[in-house]
Amino acid sequence: MTHCSPDPLFLMLTLLSMFYYICLRRRSRSGTRGEALTSRRAVESGQRATLPISVEVEQYAKEVLDFSSHYGSENSMSYTMWNLAGMPNVYPSSGDFTQTAVFRAYGTWWEQCVSAPLPFRRTPKAFHSQDYIELAFEEPVYPTAVEVLETYHPGAIVQIMACSLNPFSQNPPTDVRWEVLWAEEPTKVLTPQARQFSPSIKQLSFPTNLIRVEVNSSLLKYYTELDAVVLRGQKERPILSLYKMPRIDICDLSDSDEELSDPGVSFRQAGDGKHINLGNGYFDKLPYELIQLIVSHLTLPDLCRLTQTCKLLHQHCCDPLQYIQLSLQPYWARLSDTSLGHLQGRCTLLQRLNLSWTGNRGALTLTGFSSFMKACGGSLVCLELSCCHFLSEPCLEVISQTCPGLQELNLSSCDRLHPQAFTHISKLTRLRRLVLYRTKIEQTAMLSILTFCIELRHLNLGSCVMIEDYDVVASMLAVRCRSLRSLDLWRCRNLTERGLAELAAGCRLLEELDLGWCSTLQSSSGCFQHLARNLQCLRKLFLTANRTVCDSDIEELAANCPALQHLDILGTRMVSSSSLRKLLQACPKLLLLDVSFCAQVDARIVQELCGLFPNVAIKKSFTQ
């Protein structure tokens, strides 16, 4: 038997691989080498180290810094997120209490409405968050526990995060880090009773007094209510984390663009010593469109990682066709000007962009945002900017200049935008969907928008408290936006029957109308009956907390609105079970009926109606 001498190239590669492995091993040990030697000497000499004793601190939230939505008003404390500051008001009691924090939506009802936006492709399966709240505590600590007191329909919390920034510090750090303390999929809790939610959290390498709670209420049967948040922790860094072995970040081992391999340079050695080109397993023989389809199923981080494997996949992963839709909301904690700069060259065909929740606390600047929009905004038709507090008037001006074809714009909860900034929206004359929930838009800017944006189909003005006269806005809508399909006027307190009558006469195609907490509307004027007779396409009608809604209004809805699916008459004193029965019989498509706090509709009646109409979710909240 003859022995073949080893190939020199093979020996060289083996030697390099061993050297690389040794370097990595030394790198992983270098952070603790001195500590290990010190500990060994201490043991050998019989010395005992004295461990510091750290006292655990318990504190309730001092201040609510930011949130995405709430059920309450901007001018009161009932059902607002501000109720989460301080000690509990309700716990351990269960039920529907005004002193708690309540988000704006629950269940899947909002996703079923015609006003709901289309979902974005490539949203990671692990991203479940729909709403959030950020809380500041008095003292920074290394967290040992976070406890959330849920007093009604618990189970919405899906993620708890901590930030390295001290919101009370006069010298904030340049590098703001967010770390996930705990995360899980939405869960369905069978009982609506109160509970103390305290998941097992990970250990942090930095102290924090800024906690973020994210929720997903899609599995809940009713609004979740939160009473307080407790942060427990130690002022000194825990001993275990001090001696933790550093890990090698896989990102440190990634190849740069210059080191991309060519898919045609993989070889194997034949028996005669010659090298045979294997290509990349014939992957490059696949049709271009098929490879595009394959990579289209990847999330954005995976897509970016795949670009570093070889030139072929780099070409496919950087193809602008892969970036027709781009949702950066799941990556809000890491997104920066640099991130947008890296994506800029790939997004020249971008049509739908979701930047919601991004850019806060200096992560995005006017310069970075403007550069991206000027390069990539030309084809945009949808732009989601919910809770983007980096936005300023120059940002909206850039949008109006670079996105001439924009059809959907969401500025929900951008409550730090100056009122003057909204005047630039009127230049986006092709808008069809505009969300201004919880913004400071004023009447002049709103009328300007309605003058020029006559193609509007969906308009959300919920909790826009700086509009002086909603009757004028309603009149303008009736004249200029006759194709309107949905209108949200949640908590618009100065709308009267005159404005509602003009709206109903001019916008007859309305399918959704939210008049919740519009207390100036009086049923005695006949406005709700007139509404029912004129808007026969109605599928959703919220008359929440209007105490004057009566049987005549319900019977008029039953007679004229057979397509009705969602009806909320929470809090009325004048609706009886007989009119509700007529409504349920006349509206076979009805899915949701909220009769909470309706004085004439008790739990026994609700149970009876549920038995007769099992396909309708009849809601009746309680207070224990």
C-alpha positions as CSV (number, residue, x, y, z in Angstrom):
1,M,0.0,0.0,0.0
2,T,1.3,3.4,-0.9
3,H,0.8,6.5,1.2
4,C,0.0,9.8,-0.4
5,S,1.9,12.7,0.9
6,P,-0.4,15.4,2.5
7,D,-1.3,18.2,0.3
8,P,0.6,21.4,1.3
9,L,-2.5,23.5,0.9
10,F,-4.5,21.2,3.2
11,L,-1.8,21.4,5.8
12,M,-1.7,25.2,5.6
13,L,-5.5,25.4,6.0
14,T,-5.4,23.1,9.0
15,L,-2.7,25.1,10.7
16,L,-4.5,28.4,10.1
17,S,-7.7,26.8,11.5
18,M,-6.0,25.7,14.6
19,F,-4.4,29.1,15.1
20,Y,-7.8,30.8,14.6
21,Y,-9.3,28.5,17.2
22,I,-6.6,29.3,19.7
23,C,-7.0,33.0,19.2
24,L,-10.7,32.7,19.9
25,R,-10.1,30.7,23.1
26,R,-7.6,33.2,24.4
27,R,-10.0,36.0,23.6
28,S,-12.9,34.4,25.5
29,R,-10.6,33.9,28.5
30,S,-8.9,37.3,28.5
31,G,-11.7,39.1,30.3
32,T,-11.5,36.9,33.4
33,R,-7.8,35.8,33.4
34,G,-6.8,38.2,36.2
35,E,-9.9,37.4,38.3
36,A,-9.2,33.7,37.9
37,L,-5.6,34.0,39.0
38,T,-6.6,36.1,42.0
39,S,-9.3,33.6,43.0
40,R,-6.8,30.7,42.7
41,R,-4.2,32.5,44.9
42,A,-6.9,33.3,47.5
43,V,-7.9,29.7,47.7
44,E,-4.3,28.4,47.9
45,S,-3.5,30.8,50.7
46,G,-6.6,29.9,52.6
47,Q,-8.0,33.4,52.4
48,R,-11.7,34.1,52.3
49,A,-13.2,36.9,50.2
50,T,-15.7,39.1,51.9
51,L,-18.7,39.5,49.6
52,P,-20.6,42.8,49.7
53,I,-24.2,42.6,50.9
54,S,-26.6,44.5,48.7
55,V,-30.1,45.5,50.0
56,E,-33.0,45.0,47.6
57,V,-34.9,48.1,46.8
58,E,-38.6,48.1,46.0
59,Q,-40.1,51.1,44.2
60,Y,-43.3,52.0,42.3
61,A,-43.1,54.0,39.0
62,K,-42.5,57.7,39.6
63,E,-43.5,59.0,36.2
64,V,-45.1,57.8,33.0
65,L,-42.8,59.0,30.2
66,D,-44.4,57.7,27.0
67,F,-47.1,55.4,25.7
68,S,-48.7,54.5,22.4
69,S,-52.4,54.8,23.3
70,H,-54.9,54.9,26.1
71,Y,-58.7,54.7,26.6
72,G,-58.8,57.8,28.6
73,S,-58.8,61.5,27.8
74,E,-55.9,63.9,27.5
75,N,-57.6,66.2,30.1
76,S,-58.5,63.7,32.8
77,M,-57.2,60.8,34.8
78,S,-60.0,58.2,34.1
79,Y,-58.6,55.1,32.3
80,T,-55.4,57.0,31.4
81,M,-51.8,55.6,31.3
82,W,-50.8,58.2,33.9
83,N,-52.6,56.1,36.5
84,L,-49.6,53.7,36.4
85,A,-47.5,56.2,38.3
86,G,-47.4,55.7,42.0
87,M,-48.9,53.1,44.3
88,P,-51.8,50.9,43.4
89,N,-55.3,52.3,43.5
90,V,-57.4,49.2,42.9
91,Y,-55.4,46.0,43.5
92,P,-56.2,43.4,44.8
93,S,-59.8,44.2,43.7
94,S,-60.9,43.0,40.3
95,G,-63.1,44.7,37.7
96,D,-63.6,47.8,35.6
97,F,-62.2,50.8,37.5
98,T,-61.6,54.3,36.1
99,Q,-58.4,54.6,38.3
100,T,-56.5,52.1,36.2
101,A,-54.5,52.4,33.0
102,V,-56.3,51.0,29.9
103,F,-55.1,50.8,26.3
104,R,-57.3,51.9,23.4
105,A,-58.1,48.6,21.9
106,Y,-58.5,44.9,22.6
107,G,-59.3,41.7,20.7
108,T,-59.2,41.5,16.9
109,W,-62.2,43.9,16.3
110,W,-60.0,46.7,15.1
111,E,-58.2,44.4,12.6
112,Q,-61.5,43.5,11.1
113,C,-62.5,47.0,10.3
114,V,-62.2,48.5,6.8
115,S,-60.0,51.2,8.2
116,A,-57.4,48.7,9.4
117,P,-54.1,49.0,7.5
118,L,-52.6,46.0,5.6
119,P,-50.0,44.0,7.6
120,F,-46.4,44.3,6.6
121,R,-44.5,41.4,5.1
122,R,-41.4,40.2,6.9
123,T,-42.6,41.0,10.4
124,P,-40.7,38.6,12.7
125,K,-42.9,35.9,14.3
126,A,-41.4,36.8,17.6
127,F,-42.6,40.4,17.4
128,H,-46.1,40.5,19.1
129,S,-46.2,44.0,20.6
130,Q,-49.2,46.3,19.7
131,D,-48.9,48.9,22.5
132,Y,-46.4,50.0,25.0
133,I,-45.8,52.2,28.0
134,E,-42.5,53.5,29.4
135,L,-42.1,54.2,33.1
136,A,-39.4,56.0,35.1
137,F,-38.5,55.0,38.6
138,E,-36.7,57.0,41.3
139,E,-33.4,55.0,41.7
140,P,-31.4,53.0,39.1
141,V,-31.1,49.4,40.2
142,Y,-29.9,46.1,38.9
143,P,-33.4,44.5,38.5
144,T,-34.3,41.3,40.3
145,A,-38.0,41.4,39.6
146,V,-40.6,43.4,37.8
147,E,-44.2,43.1,39.0
148,V,-47.2,44.3,37.1
149,L,-50.5,44.5,39.0
150,E,-53.2,43.6,36.5
151,T,-56.7,44.2,37.8
152,Y,-59.0,43.2,34.8
153,H,-58.6,40.8,32.0
154,P,-54.9,40.0,32.5
155,G,-52.6,38.3,30.0
156,A,-51.8,41.1,27.5
157,I,-48.1,41.7,28.5
158,V,-45.7,40.2,26.0
159,Q,-42.4,42.0,26.7
160,I,-40.6,43.9,29.5
161,M,-37.5,45.9,28.6
162,A,-35.0,48.0,30.5
163,C,-33.0,51.0,29.3
164,S,-29.5,52.1,30.3
165,L,-30.6,55.8,30.2
166,N,-31.5,57.5,33.4
167,P,-34.3,59.8,32.4
168,F,-33.6,62.1,35.4
169,S,-29.9,62.5,34.6
170,Q,-28.6,65.9,33.4
171,N,-25.9,64.2,31.4
172,P,-27.5,61.4,29.3
173,P,-25.2,58.9,27.7
174,T,-24.5,59.0,24.0
175,D,-25.1,55.2,23.7
176,V,-28.6,54.3,24.8
177,R,-29.1,50.5,25.2
178,W,-32.4,48.6,25.6
179,E,-32.3,45.0,26.9
180,V,-35.1,42.5,27.0
181,L,-35.8,41.4,30.5
182,W,-38.6,39.0,29.6
183,A,-40.6,38.2,26.4
184,E,-43.3,35.7,25.5
185,E,-46.1,35.1,23.1
186,P,-49.6,36.4,23.9
187,T,-51.4,34.2,26.4
188,K,-55.1,33.7,26.9
189,V,-56.0,33.9,30.6
190,L,-59.3,32.2,31.4
191,T,-60.3,34.4,34.2
192,P,-60.7,38.2,34.2
193,Q,-59.7,38.4,37.9
194,A,-56.8,40.5,39.2
195,R,-53.3,39.0,39.4
196,Q,-49.8,40.0,40.2
197,F,-47.7,39.3,37.2
198,S,-44.0,38.7,38.0
199,P,-42.2,36.8,35.3
200,S,-38.6,35.5,35.7
201,I,-36.3,38.1,34.3
202,K,-32.8,38.0,33.0
203,Q,-29.9,39.7,34.7
204,L,-28.6,43.0,33.4
205,S,-25.1,44.3,33.2
206,F,-26.2,47.9,33.9
207,P,-28.5,49.6,36.4
208,T,-31.8,50.9,35.2
209,N,-34.7,53.1,36.3
210,L,-36.5,53.1,32.9
211,I,-38.8,50.2,32.2
212,R,-40.9,49.6,29.1
213,V,-43.9,47.2,29.1
214,E,-45.3,46.1,25.8
215,V,-48.7,44.4,25.3
216,N,-50.7,42.5,22.8
217,S,-54.4,42.4,23.6
218,S,-55.5,40.4,20.6
219,L,-56.5,37.3,22.7
220,L,-58.4,39.3,25.3
221,K,-62.2,39.3,25.6
222,Y,-62.2,42.9,26.9
223,Y,-59.9,45.8,27.8
224,T,-57.0,44.9,30.1
225,E,-56.5,47.2,33.1
226,L,-53.2,47.8,34.8
227,D,-52.9,49.3,38.3
228,A,-49.2,49.7,39.1
229,V,-45.7,48.5,38.3
230,V,-43.1,47.5,40.9
231,L,-39.4,47.4,40.2
232,R,-37.3,45.4,42.6
233,G,-33.5,45.5,42.4
234,Q,-30.1,46.0,44.0
235,K,-28.1,49.2,43.9
236,E,-24.9,47.3,43.7
237,R,-24.1,44.9,40.8
238,P,-24.9,41.3,41.8
239,I,-21.9,39.1,42.4
240,L,-22.8,36.5,39.8
241,S,-22.8,39.1,37.0
242,L,-19.4,40.5,38.1
243,Y,-17.7,37.2,37.5
244,K,-19.6,36.2,34.4
245,M,-17.5,34.8,31.6
246,P,-17.7,37.1,28.5
247,R,-19.1,35.7,25.4
248,I,-17.9,36.0,21.9
249,D,-20.4,37.9,19.8
250,I,-21.2,36.1,16.6
251,C,-21.4,39.5,14.9
252,D,-17.6,39.9,15.5
253,L,-17.0,36.9,13.2
254,S,-19.1,38.1,10.3
255,D,-17.4,38.8,7.0
256,S,-17.3,42.2,5.5
257,D,-18.4,43.0,2.0
258,E,-14.9,42.8,0.8
259,E,-14.6,39.2,2.0
260,L,-17.6,37.8,0.2
261,S,-16.9,34.5,-1.4
262,D,-17.5,33.8,-5.0
263,P,-20.1,31.0,-5.4
264,G,-17.9,29.4,-8.1
265,V,-14.8,28.8,-6.1
266,S,-15.7,25.7,-4.0
267,F,-13.4,22.7,-4.9
268,R,-12.9,19.1,-3.9
269,Q,-9.8,17.1,-4.6
270,A,-10.0,14.3,-7.2
271,G,-8.1,11.0,-6.9
272,D,-5.5,12.2,-9.4
273,G,-4.8,15.3,-7.3
274,K,-6.7,17.7,-9.5
275,H,-9.3,20.1,-8.2
276,I,-12.9,19.9,-9.5
277,N,-15.0,23.0,-9.4
278,L,-18.3,22.2,-7.6
279,G,-19.8,25.7,-7.8
280,N,-22.3,26.2,-5.0
281,G,-24.3,23.1,-5.4
282,Y,-25.8,24.4,-8.6
283,F,-27.7,27.1,-6.5
284,D,-26.7,29.6,-9.1
285,K,-28.4,27.5,-11.8
286,L,-31.8,28.3,-10.3
287,P,-33.9,31.0,-12.1
288,Y,-33.4,34.5,-10.7
289,E,-37.0,34.8,-9.8
290,L,-37.0,31.5,-7.8
291,I,-34.1,32.7,-5.7
292,Q,-35.9,36.0,-5.1
293,L,-38.9,34.1,-3.9
294,I,-36.8,32.0,-1.5
295,V,-35.1,35.0,0.1
296,S,-38.4,36.9,0.3
297,H,-39.4,34.7,3.2
298,L,-36.5,35.9,5.4
299,T,-36.8,38.5,8.1
300,L,-34.8,41.7,7.6
301,P,-31.9,40.7,9.9
302,D,-31.6,37.3,8.2
303,L,-31.7,39.0,4.8
304,C,-28.8,41.3,5.9
305,R,-26.8,38.3,7.2
306,L,-27.3,36.4,4.0
307,T,-25.8,39.2,2.0
308,Q,-22.4,38.3,3.7
309,T,-22.3,34.7,2.5
310,C,-21.4,35.0,-1.2
311,K,-21.6,37.4,-4.1
312,L,-24.6,35.6,-5.7
313,L,-26.8,35.9,-2.5
314,H,-25.4,39.4,-1.9
315,Q,-26.8,40.4,-5.2
316,H,-30.2,38.8,-4.5
317,C,-30.5,40.2,-0.9
318,C,-29.7,43.7,-2.0
319,D,-32.1,43.7,-4.9
320,P,-34.5,46.6,-4.5
321,L,-37.4,44.3,-5.2
322,Q,-36.8,42.7,-1.8
323,Y,-37.5,46.1,-0.2
324,I,-40.9,47.0,-1.7
325,Q,-42.2,46.8,1.9
326,L,-40.1,47.5,4.9
327,S,-41.2,47.4,8.5
328,L,-38.6,48.6,10.9
329,Q,-40.9,48.8,13.9
330,P,-39.8,45.5,15.4
331,Y,-36.2,46.8,15.5
332,W,-37.0,50.2,17.0
333,A,-34.5,49.7,19.9
334,R,-31.6,49.3,17.5
335,L,-32.5,51.6,14.6
336,S,-30.3,54.6,14.0
337,D,-29.2,57.0,11.3
338,T,-26.5,54.5,10.4
339,S,-29.0,51.8,10.0
340,L,-31.1,53.9,7.6
341,G,-27.9,54.8,5.7
342,H,-27.1,51.1,5.2
343,L,-30.6,50.4,3.9
344,Q,-30.8,53.5,1.7
345,G,-29.2,52.0,-1.4
346,R,-31.5,49.0,-1.4
347,C,-34.8,50.9,-1.0
348,T,-35.1,52.8,-4.2
349,L,-38.3,51.0,-5.1
350,L,-39.8,51.3,-1.5
351,Q,-43.6,51.6,-1.5
352,R,-44.6,50.8,2.1
353,L,-42.5,51.9,5.1
354,N,-43.2,51.4,8.8
355,L,-41.0,53.4,11.2
356,S,-43.4,53.4,14.1
357,W,-41.8,53.6,17.6
358,T,-38.4,54.3,16.1
359,G,-35.9,57.1,16.5
360,N,-36.7,58.3,20.0
361,R,-34.1,59.8,22.4
362,G,-31.8,60.8,19.6
363,A,-31.6,57.5,17.7
364,L,-32.8,59.2,14.5
365,T,-32.1,62.8,13.5
366,L,-33.5,65.1,10.9
367,T,-30.4,64.6,8.8
368,G,-30.6,60.8,8.8
369,F,-34.4,60.8,8.2
370,S,-34.3,63.4,5.5
371,S,-31.4,61.7,3.6
372,F,-33.4,58.4,3.6
373,M,-36.6,60.0,2.5
374,K,-35.0,62.0,-0.3
375,A,-33.4,58.8,-1.6
376,C,-36.3,56.4,-1.1
377,G,-39.5,58.4,-0.7
378,G,-40.3,58.9,-4.4
379,S,-42.4,55.7,-4.7
380,L,-43.9,55.6,-1.2
381,V,-47.6,55.1,-0.9
382,C,-47.8,54.1,2.8
383,L,-45.8,55.7,5.7
384,E,-46.3,54.6,9.3
385,L,-44.8,57.0,11.9
386,S,-46.8,56.2,15.1
387,C,-45.0,57.4,18.3
388,C,-42.0,58.8,16.4
389,H,-41.0,61.6,18.7
390,F,-38.0,62.6,16.6
391,L,-40.4,64.1,14.1
392,S,-40.4,67.8,13.7
393,E,-41.9,70.3,11.3
394,P,-38.9,70.0,8.9
395,C,-39.5,66.2,8.8
396,L,-43.1,66.7,7.7
397,E,-41.9,69.2,5.2
398,V,-39.5,66.7,3.7
399,I,-42.3,64.1,3.5
400,S,-44.5,66.5,1.7
401,Q,-41.7,67.3,-0.8
402,T,-40.4,63.8,-1.4
403,C,-43.5,61.6,-1.3
404,P,-45.9,63.0,-3.9
405,G,-47.8,59.7,-4.3
406,L,-48.3,59.1,-0.6
407,Q,-51.7,57.6,0.1
408,E,-51.4,56.5,3.8
409,L,-49.9,58.5,6.6
410,N,-50.0,57.5,10.3
411,L,-48.9,60.0,12.9
412,S,-50.7,58.4,15.8
413,S,-49.5,59.6,19.2
414,C,-46.9,62.0,17.8
415,D,-48.0,64.3,20.5
416,R,-44.8,66.4,20.5
417,L,-45.2,67.7,17.0
418,H,-45.8,71.5,16.9
419,P,-49.3,72.4,15.6
420,Q,-47.8,74.4,12.7
421,A,-46.1,71.2,11.4
422,F,-49.4,69.7,10.2
423,T,-49.9,72.3,7.6
424,H,-47.5,70.5,5.3
425,I,-49.8,67.5,5.1
426,S,-52.2,69.5,2.8
427,K,-49.5,69.1,0.1
428,L,-50.1,65.3,0.0
429,T,-53.1,65.6,-2.2
430,R,-53.4,61.9,-2.9
431,L,-53.9,60.9,0.7
432,R,-56.6,58.2,1.3
433,R,-55.8,57.3,5.0
434,L,-54.7,59.8,7.6
435,V,-54.3,58.9,11.3
436,L,-53.8,61.9,13.6
437,Y,-54.9,60.3,16.9
438,R,-53.5,62.1,20.0
439,T,-51.7,64.8,18.0
440,K,-51.8,68.6,18.5
441,I,-53.3,69.5,15.1
442,E,-55.4,72.6,15.2
443,Q,-58.5,73.6,13.3
444,T,-56.7,75.8,10.6
445,A,-54.3,73.0,9.6
446,M,-57.2,70.4,9.6
447,L,-59.3,72.6,7.3
448,S,-56.4,73.1,5.0
449,I,-55.9,69.3,4.7
450,L,-59.6,68.7,4.0
451,T,-59.5,71.5,1.3
452,F,-56.8,69.8,-0.7
453,C,-56.9,66.1,0.3
454,I,-60.3,65.3,-1.2
455,E,-59.5,61.6,-1.9
456,L,-59.6,60.8,1.9
457,R,-61.2,57.5,2.7
458,H,-60.2,57.0,6.3
459,L,-59.6,59.7,8.9
460,N,-58.8,59.4,12.6
461,L,-59.1,62.5,14.7
462,G,-59.5,60.7,18.0
463,S,-58.4,62.7,21.1
464,C,-57.3,65.7,19.0
465,V,-58.2,68.1,21.7
466,M,-56.8,71.3,20.1
467,I,-59.5,71.5,17.3
468,E,-61.8,74.2,18.5
469,D,-65.0,73.5,16.5
470,Y,-65.6,70.0,15.2
471,D,-68.9,71.2,13.6
472,V,-66.8,73.2,11.1
473,V,-64.6,70.1,10.5
474,A,-67.7,67.9,10.0
475,S,-69.2,70.4,7.5
476,M,-66.0,70.5,5.5
477,L,-65.8,66.7,5.4
478,A,-69.4,66.6,4.1
479,V,-68.5,69.0,1.3
480,R,-65.0,67.9,0.3
481,C,-64.6,64.2,1.3
482,R,-67.8,62.5,0.1
483,S,-66.0,59.2,-0.4
484,L,-65.1,58.9,3.3
485,R,-65.5,55.3,4.5
486,S,-64.3,55.6,8.2
487,L,-64.2,58.5,10.7
488,D,-62.9,58.4,14.2
489,L,-64.0,61.3,16.4
490,W,-63.3,59.5,19.8
491,R,-63.5,62.1,22.6
492,C,-64.2,65.0,20.4
493,R,-66.2,67.0,22.9
494,N,-67.5,69.9,20.9
495,L,-69.3,68.1,18.1
496,T,-73.0,68.9,18.1
497,E,-76.1,67.6,16.3
498,R,-75.7,70.2,13.6
499,G,-72.2,69.0,12.6
500,L,-73.3,65.4,12.8
501,A,-76.4,66.0,10.6
502,E,-74.2,67.7,7.9
503,L,-71.7,64.8,8.1
504,A,-74.4,62.2,7.7
505,A,-75.9,64.0,4.8
506,G,-72.6,64.5,2.9
507,C,-70.7,61.3,3.7
508,R,-73.3,58.6,3.0
509,L,-70.7,56.0,2.2
510,L,-69.5,55.9,5.8
511,E,-69.0,52.4,7.1
512,E,-67.3,53.2,10.4
513,L,-68.1,56.0,12.8
514,D,-66.6,56.4,16.3
515,L,-68.5,59.0,18.4
516,G,-67.3,57.5,21.7
517,W,-67.3,60.0,24.6
518,C,-68.7,62.8,22.4
519,S,-70.8,64.1,25.3
520,T,-72.2,67.2,23.5
521,L,-74.4,65.0,21.3
522,Q,-78.0,64.6,22.6
523,S,-80.4,61.9,21.5
524,S,-83.3,64.2,22.2
525,S,-82.3,66.2,19.1
526,G,-82.9,63.2,16.9
527,C,-79.3,63.2,15.7
528,F,-78.8,59.5,16.1
529,Q,-82.0,58.5,14.3
530,H,-81.1,60.9,11.5
531,L,-77.7,59.2,11.4
532,A,-79.1,55.7,11.1
533,R,-81.5,56.7,8.3
534,N,-78.7,58.4,6.2
535,L,-75.8,56.0,6.8
536,Q,-77.2,52.7,5.8
537,C,-73.8,51.2,5.0
538,L,-72.7,51.4,8.6
539,R,-70.7,48.4,9.9
540,K,-69.3,49.9,13.0
541,L,-70.8,52.6,15.3
542,F,-69.4,53.6,18.7
543,L,-71.7,55.7,20.9
544,T,-69.6,55.0,24.0
545,A,-70.6,56.8,27.2
546,N,-73.4,58.8,25.6
547,R,-75.9,58.6,28.4
548,T,-78.8,59.8,26.2
549,V,-78.9,56.9,23.7
550,C,-82.4,55.4,23.9
551,D,-84.6,52.7,22.5
552,S,-85.7,54.8,19.6
553,D,-82.1,55.1,18.4
554,I,-81.5,51.4,18.6
555,E,-84.7,50.6,16.8
556,E,-83.8,53.0,14.0
557,L,-80.4,51.2,13.7
558,A,-82.2,47.9,13.5
559,A,-84.5,49.2,10.7
560,N,-81.9,50.9,8.6
561,C,-78.4,49.4,9.2
562,P,-78.6,45.6,8.4
563,A,-74.8,45.4,7.8
564,L,-74.0,46.5,11.3
565,Q,-71.2,44.4,12.9
566,H,-69.9,46.4,15.8
567,L,-72.0,48.5,18.2
568,D,-70.8,50.1,21.5
569,I,-73.4,51.8,23.7
570,L,-71.5,51.5,26.9
571,G,-73.0,53.6,29.7
572,T,-76.4,54.5,28.4
573,R,-79.3,54.5,30.9
574,M,-82.2,54.5,28.5
575,V,-81.8,51.3,26.4
576,S,-83.9,48.3,27.3
577,S,-83.6,44.6,26.5
578,S,-86.5,44.7,24.0
579,S,-84.8,47.2,21.7
580,L,-81.6,45.2,21.9
581,R,-83.5,42.0,20.9
582,K,-84.9,43.8,17.8
583,L,-81.4,44.9,16.9
584,L,-80.0,41.4,17.2
585,Q,-82.7,40.0,15.1
586,A,-82.5,42.6,12.4
587,C,-78.7,42.7,12.1
588,P,-77.5,39.1,11.3
589,K,-73.9,40.2,10.8
590,L,-73.5,41.7,14.2
591,L,-70.4,40.4,16.0
592,L,-69.8,42.8,18.9
593,L,-72.3,44.5,21.2
594,D,-71.0,46.4,24.3
595,V,-73.6,47.1,26.9
596,S,-71.3,47.6,29.8
597,F,-72.8,49.9,32.5
598,C,-76.1,50.1,30.7
599,A,-78.5,50.6,33.6
600,Q,-81.4,48.6,32.2
601,V,-79.3,45.6,31.0
602,D,-78.2,43.4,33.8
603,A,-76.1,40.2,33.7
604,R,-79.2,38.0,33.6
605,I,-80.4,39.8,30.4
606,V,-76.9,39.5,28.8
607,Q,-76.8,35.8,29.6
608,E,-80.2,35.3,28.0
609,L,-79.3,37.3,24.9
610,C,-76.0,35.4,24.6
611,G,-78.0,32.1,24.6
612,L,-80.3,33.4,21.8
613,F,-77.5,34.9,19.7
614,P,-74.4,32.9,20.2
615,N,-72.5,34.4,17.3
616,V,-72.5,37.8,18.9
617,A,-69.9,38.8,21.6
618,I,-72.1,40.7,24.0
619,K,-69.8,42.6,26.5
620,K,-70.8,43.5,30.0
621,S,-68.0,44.6,32.3
622,F,-68.2,44.4,36.1
623,T,-66.8,46.0,39.2
624,Q,-66.0,43.8,42.2
